[in-house]
Every structure is written in C-alpha cells, then in structure tokens.
C-alpha cells in the first residue's frame, strides 16, 4: 500500500508540479498569481491538516467520493489527492530553481527560431531544468515516501497504520518499529541512488 | 492576362525588407536608441559598428522583438512587428538570428538543434528536416559533428551550427549580434568565411560586429552608431578611407592603429 501510494502520488505531483512551475513563469499575470499563491499556501500547511481536510472536508462535507464505492478506496484516493496537492508545491519550487540555471540565451534562441512560449518551455527550458534538479527532486520523492505515513490518519492501511495495529496486538514495540524503519530505508535508499545515477547520466554539459 | 500581371505587380513585395522609423528605446534613464531611421533593402548586407554601449546590439535585437521599443515603428517585408503571440512567433521564424554566445540548445545534438525549428515551427516531416539539416551542416563545414552535443564543439564550430540552425528556417533576413566576439582569434575566420559566403549568395544580412575586415569586404553599407544614434551611413570604402563625422574618425583611429 505504501509503494502504491508513493508511486501514484509521485507521478501526480510531478505532473501537477510541472504545471505549477509553468504557471509561475508564464507571461499571464493571473496564472503567475495563482501559481505563487498556491505554492505559498500549500507548502506552509502541515500535511496532516491537508490530508484530514481531504477526508473530512472534501468527502464528508462536500461529498467528494472520487468515484469510489467503498470507504477504503475512497480514503486511498483522497490520500493520493492530498499528497499530490502538497508535494507538487515542492516539485514546483525545485523546478523553478532549475529553470533559473538555464541561461537566458537558450530561451531567446528558441524564441528567435519562432517557437511559441509553450514550445520554448516544453522543448528547451524544462528538459534542461529537470536535469539540473534531479538531486533536489530525489529529496522531494524521499520525503513523499515517508509522508505517506500521514495517510494513516484517515485510515489508509499503509505501513504506519499496519505498524500501529501490530504494536497494539503484539506489544513488541521496538522490534516492530525497527522492522518498519528498515522497510522505509529499503524503499527510499534505491530512490536516492537511482536519482543520483540519473542526474549524472543526464547532466547537461555547457 | 493583363489583370493577372497587374495583380502580380501589386502583390510584389517592395525592395525594402526591414524598415525602422524613428525608433526610440530607454533602459531606465538611459536613452539607448534615439530616433533611429534605417532601411535595409532585399539582398543588402549592412554592417553596424560603433563603440561599446552605443546601442548596436539593442538595435539588432529590436528587429525580432527580443527587445521591445518605446516609440517608432519597425516593419519587416511591409508588415509591422506584431505584439507578443502567434503572429510574432511566425515573424521570428522568418528572421534568423545568430547570437554572440551561440546559444545552441545544450541538451540536444547538433543535428537536433538544426532540425528542431523545422519540425516544430515549419511542420516539416522528420526525414526532410534531417536531410536539410545535414545539407546545411555540410555547407557550414561541420557535417562530421552532427551527432555530438554543443559542449563538445569548439566555439567556431558552435557558431557555424548556430548559423545553420538559423538558415534552416529559410529566413528572409539574418541578424548577427557580434557573432565573433566570443571566439578565439583563430576561430573567427572560419565563421566570417561562412558569413561571407552567405553574403555572396544574396542573403539580406544585418551584422553587428567589431570585425572591420568583414565590414570592408562583405558590406554594402556601413552604419556607424554612437550614444544611441546613427552618426554616419556610408559605403565601406567611403567610411574607412574618409569618415565624415569626428566621432567616426575618433573611433577608427582607436581601432585601426594597432
């Protein structure tokens, strides 16, 4: 459950984060304003509050069920929604700092051959920005993996939830804690190593 | 029959390709372009020279609106420069630009650099685009480097790729913004030769440069700028042997006597 939650949220937050970053550099003031406001609000709210809001606020008050029939599926989808909304703000900021490493001349050259703003961003600026922020993005993804534990708060049976149940039943607190901690290291360590390898491989030489 | 020929005559573009009329631009308090009037006809090679900070690069960059202007008009092939948007992108595709710092797309190979605009802007199919790109790379003498990345090339080679990238769009006019200023001396000539060939082939060119040799041999007209104004316009022969303004005399005496 933890892996599935992480994978879906990672994909979602990369997509949404990229869109947010695009908004923050767009020439349309309204989009820029929205992007800036979103990032500054969302990244300053504790994740627990966001996840609880998704569950209690969206589901219970507004009746958003994310097309799910039973309570467990609904909880899972809402948890993904909350994690995406939260992590995307960090992805956006990492990407935006990556865009600042791309020399202005790259965008000028792209515009000079007639590419539109979107094409310039998509074909020239973002590919280079991505490569320079793979390291920081690895941090975000590792944080995301660990943040999935917060989903336990709305009853999603991910690792922390299982751990709590097991501790209640078994009373072997230390051992169970250690096993779960090790489990997370097993999940996140390869992420870090893989991203490190990727960033070396894809590095843009100037 | 006669109707057709008349219509043709009407539609025929005038010979004035780039027309600037009383163009003004400020950078804050600095008046970088002051009442610039300049007309460049089809096939003409105009070299813009002048001391640093005289506004020559800015002038070059206003022509494809990489810099906006505060007042005046700029028209290319009879059409005024459009506002930011699709029309402007279309116009930029028709105006080739070569930068001082090359600005090749660092994450793409040399070949992809020359193909990108053809595929994404001109919607050429991939195969044709590659053929054309290879032909152009051959023309500028870097065909063997097609699959390398820009950072693996020398400055001179990069700049020639940049020229090929601009040519791939079949531009009506080419702008060169100090194309050799970032190059080691031994690489300047390989770039100038490509530009000279281009001039001989009849390309309309606006060249901002410090290469007086190029100005002498390839230019139809020399435009001398100082402090944001066009001080003098003349043929290269006239300008270099007999400059009229004191400002130009002073400038030439500083650069030609060493």
Interface residues (C-beta under 8 A of the other chain):
Chain A: X27 X103 X105 X106 X108 X109 X110 X111 X112 X113 X114 X115 X116 X119 X123 X124 X127 X128 X131 X204 X205 X206
Chain B: X64 X66 X84 X86 X89 X90 X91 X92 X93 X94 X95 X96 X97 X99 X101 X102 X103 X104 X105 X106 X107 X116 X117 X120 X121 X149 X151 X152 X162 X165 X166 X169
